[in-house]
Amino acid sequence: MKAIVLEEFGGPEVLATRDVPEPLPGAEDVRIRVVATALNRADLLEREGHYPPPGEKPAHQIPGLEVSGVVDQVGERVTAFQPGDRVMALLSEGGYAEYAVSPERMAMPIPECIAVEEAAAIPEAFLTAFDALYQQGGAGPGSRVLVHAGASGVGSAAIQLAHRRGMSVMATVGSQLKVEAVRAFGADVAVNYHHEQFLERVGQWTQGQGVDVLLDFIGQSYLGDNLKALALDGTMVLIGTLSGVESAIDLRWVLGKRLRIQGTTLRSRPIEKKMALVQRFLKEAWPLFNDGAIAPVIDRAYALADIAEAHRYMASNQNIGKIIIRMET
Ligand SMILES: NC(=O)c1ccc[n+]([C@@H]2O[C@H](COP(=O)([O-])OP(=O)(O)OC[C@H]3O[C@@H](n4cnc5c(N)ncnc54)[C@H](OP(=O)(O)O)[C@@H]3O)[C@@H](O)[C@H]2O)c1
C-alpha cells in the first residue's frame, strides 16, 4: 500500500511516499481502508524527530494519529463492526496510509450526518478536548473555562463541547478571523492576543474571580499569567507547549489559590485508558454530532501527494480547525 514514511527527520521535504506492506488486523482489531487522515501539531514534531511513536520502533515510521474510512477486514473476536461500516479511529501512528489497523474499542462509527472524509477531523481533536475538559479538568455546567489557541483543531472542539454543556467560555486567538470563528463555535468572549492581554480580560469577565478551568497549549510564555488567571481551586490542563518548555513561576500563586496543574498526553497513555476514553466519549458526546450540536471544523483538505504543503500550512498558524488529507490522489 501507499504510505508516507519517515526515513529521515527534518523539514516537510522528508515526507516520502513509499510502498509498504498492508497491516493485518489482530483478533480484536478492525482494518480500515482509509479515506482521509487529518494533521495534528504532533505530526510536525514527529517529522522533526522530536516525537517518536510509543512502544517498539516500527519497521516503517508512518505518522498519522487518526483516520476515517470503511472497515475492510475484522479480527475473529470483533463484534461491534463488520466490513463495509463507516468508521473513524484514534491511532498512535500509521494514519498517513491507505490502510490502518485499530483495536475495535478505539474505533467509532461515523455519525450519520457526517461525510466519511470529514470524520477524519473528529478523533484526536474531540477526544483530547473531551478528556481535557471533563476527565483532567473536572469542568461541568456553569464552569468558567479559558481555552487558549481557540481556533486550533483541539481548541475548536473544546469550545463547542464546553458551550453545549452550559459552560462559559473565553478563547484566545491570534487574528481577527479567528476571533469571529471562535465566537461562532460558542465562545462568549474572544481575545486577540496581539491586541489585548488575556489576563486583563479574564479579570473583567469574571469580576476578578478568575476561571475555573484553563486549557493551555502554549506553555512557557503563558504560564505565569495562566496561574494568575485561575480562580481559587482552579485547574490548568497543560496539553501542549507551543511557545517552549521551561518557565519560572511564583509558587505562591499555586499555593495560595490551591491550584492544580494537570499535564496530559493522549498518544502515550496506556491503551486500556484510551479505550475507556473512547467508550465514554461515545456515550456522552458522540450523540451530539447527530443532533447538530457539535461538528468537526475543517479548514481545508489536501491530497496525499501534497502532504508537505499541508505541513507547511499548519506550521504557518493560519488554520481554523483541522487540515484533512485525502488518501485518493
Ligand atoms: N497532550 C495531548 O494529548 C495532545 C493531543 C492533541 C494535541 N495536543 C497539542 O495541542 C495543541 C494544538 O494542537 P492542534 O493540532 O489542534 O494545533 P493547530 O490546529 O496546529 O493549532 C495551533 C495554534 O496554536 C497557536 N499558536 C502556535 N504557536 C503559538 C504561540 N507560540 N503562542 C500562542 N499561540 C500559538 C496558533 O493559533 P493562533 O493564531 O491563535 O496563535 C496555531 O494555529 C498542540 O500543542 C498539540 O501538540 C496535545
The ligand as an SDF file (V2000), in Angstrom:
LIG
                    3D

 48 52  0  0  0  0  0  0  0  0999 V2000
   -1.4840   16.3280   25.0250 N   0  0  0  0  0  0  0  0  0  0  0  0
   -2.1790   15.7270   24.0610 C   0  0  0  0  0  0  0  0  0  0  0  0
   -2.5890   14.5870   24.1800 O   0  0  0  0  0  0  0  0  0  0  0  0
   -2.4690   16.4820   22.8060 C   0  0  0  0  0  0  0  0  0  0  0  0
   -3.3550   15.9750   21.8370 C   0  0  0  0  0  0  0  0  0  0  0  0
   -3.6320   16.7480   20.7160 C   0  0  0  0  0  0  0  0  0  0  0  0
   -2.9970   17.9830   20.5710 C   0  0  0  0  0  0  0  0  0  0  0  0
   -2.1270   18.4050   21.5160 N   0  0  0  0  0  0  0  0  0  0  0  0
   -1.4810   19.7260   21.4330 C   0  0  0  0  0  0  0  0  0  0  0  0
   -2.5000   20.6870   21.3230 O   0  0  0  0  0  0  0  0  0  0  0  0
   -2.0200   21.8060   20.6130 C   0  0  0  0  0  0  0  0  0  0  0  0
   -2.9740   22.1050   19.4920 C   0  0  0  0  0  0  0  0  0  0  0  0
   -2.8680   21.0730   18.5230 O   0  0  0  0  0  0  0  0  0  0  0  0
   -3.6280   21.1960   17.1460 P   0  0  0  0  0  0  0  0  0  0  0  0
   -3.1960   20.0740   16.3010 O   0  0  0  0  0  0  0  0  0  0  0  0
   -5.0620   21.3850   17.4470 O   0  0  0  0  0  0  0  0  0  0  0  0
   -2.9460   22.5840   16.6480 O   0  0  0  0  0  0  0  0  0  0  0  0
   -3.2150   23.5260   15.4220 P   0  0  0  0  0  0  0  0  0  0  0  0
   -4.5390   23.2870   14.8060 O   0  0  0  0  0  0  0  0  0  0  0  0
   -1.9930   23.4850   14.5880 O   0  0  0  0  0  0  0  0  0  0  0  0
   -3.2820   24.9790   16.1230 O   0  0  0  0  0  0  0  0  0  0  0  0
   -2.2320   25.5130   16.8550 C   0  0  0  0  0  0  0  0  0  0  0  0
   -2.4750   27.0360   17.0310 C   0  0  0  0  0  0  0  0  0  0  0  0
   -1.7980   27.4570   18.2090 O   0  0  0  0  0  0  0  0  0  0  0  0
   -1.4780   28.8240   18.0880 C   0  0  0  0  0  0  0  0  0  0  0  0
   -0.0610   29.0180   18.4300 N   0  0  0  0  0  0  0  0  0  0  0  0
    1.0110   28.4260   17.8870 C   0  0  0  0  0  0  0  0  0  0  0  0
    2.1390   28.8450   18.4630 N   0  0  0  0  0  0  0  0  0  0  0  0
    1.7780   29.7300   19.4100 C   0  0  0  0  0  0  0  0  0  0  0  0
    2.4960   30.5220   20.3570 C   0  0  0  0  0  0  0  0  0  0  0  0
    3.8190   30.4620   20.4610 N   0  0  0  0  0  0  0  0  0  0  0  0
    1.7980   31.3200   21.1890 N   0  0  0  0  0  0  0  0  0  0  0  0
    0.4600   31.4030   21.1110 C   0  0  0  0  0  0  0  0  0  0  0  0
   -0.2880   30.6690   20.2110 N   0  0  0  0  0  0  0  0  0  0  0  0
    0.3730   29.8560   19.3870 C   0  0  0  0  0  0  0  0  0  0  0  0
   -1.7390   29.2280   16.6350 C   0  0  0  0  0  0  0  0  0  0  0  0
   -3.0040   29.9000   16.5960 O   0  0  0  0  0  0  0  0  0  0  0  0
   -3.1280   31.4790   16.8520 P   0  0  0  0  0  0  0  0  0  0  0  0
   -3.1070   32.1300   15.5020 O   0  0  0  0  0  0  0  0  0  0  0  0
   -4.4220   31.6260   17.5350 O   0  0  0  0  0  0  0  0  0  0  0  0
   -1.9490   31.8780   17.6760 O   0  0  0  0  0  0  0  0  0  0  0  0
   -1.8710   27.8790   15.9300 C   0  0  0  0  0  0  0  0  0  0  0  0
   -2.6760   27.9500   14.7730 O   0  0  0  0  0  0  0  0  0  0  0  0
   -0.6150   21.4440   20.1590 C   0  0  0  0  0  0  0  0  0  0  0  0
    0.2970   21.9640   21.0920 O   0  0  0  0  0  0  0  0  0  0  0  0
   -0.6170   19.9380   20.2230 C   0  0  0  0  0  0  0  0  0  0  0  0
    0.6770   19.4040   20.3710 O   0  0  0  0  0  0  0  0  0  0  0  0
   -1.8480   17.6900   22.6120 C   0  0  0  0  0  0  0  0  0  0  0  0
  1  2  1  0
  2  3  2  0
  2  4  1  0
  4  5  1  0
  4 48  2  0
  5  6  2  0
  6  7  1  0
  7  8  2  0
  8  9  1  0
  8 48  1  0
  9 10  1  0
  9 46  1  0
 10 11  1  0
 11 12  1  0
 11 44  1  0
 12 13  1  0
 13 14  1  0
 14 15  2  0
 14 16  1  0
 14 17  1  0
 17 18  1  0
 18 19  2  0
 18 20  1  0
 18 21  1  0
 21 22  1  0
 22 23  1  0
 23 24  1  0
 23 42  1  0
 24 25  1  0
 25 26  1  0
 25 36  1  0
 26 27  1  0
 26 35  1  0
 27 28  2  0
 28 29  1  0
 29 30  1  0
 29 35  2  0
 30 31  1  0
 30 32  2  0
 32 33  1  0
 33 34  2  0
 34 35  1  0
 36 37  1  0
 36 42  1  0
 37 38  1  0
 38 39  2  0
 38 40  1  0
 38 41  1  0
 42 43  1  0
 44 45  1  0
 44 46  1  0
 46 47  1  0
M  CHG  2   8   1  16  -1
M  END
$$$$
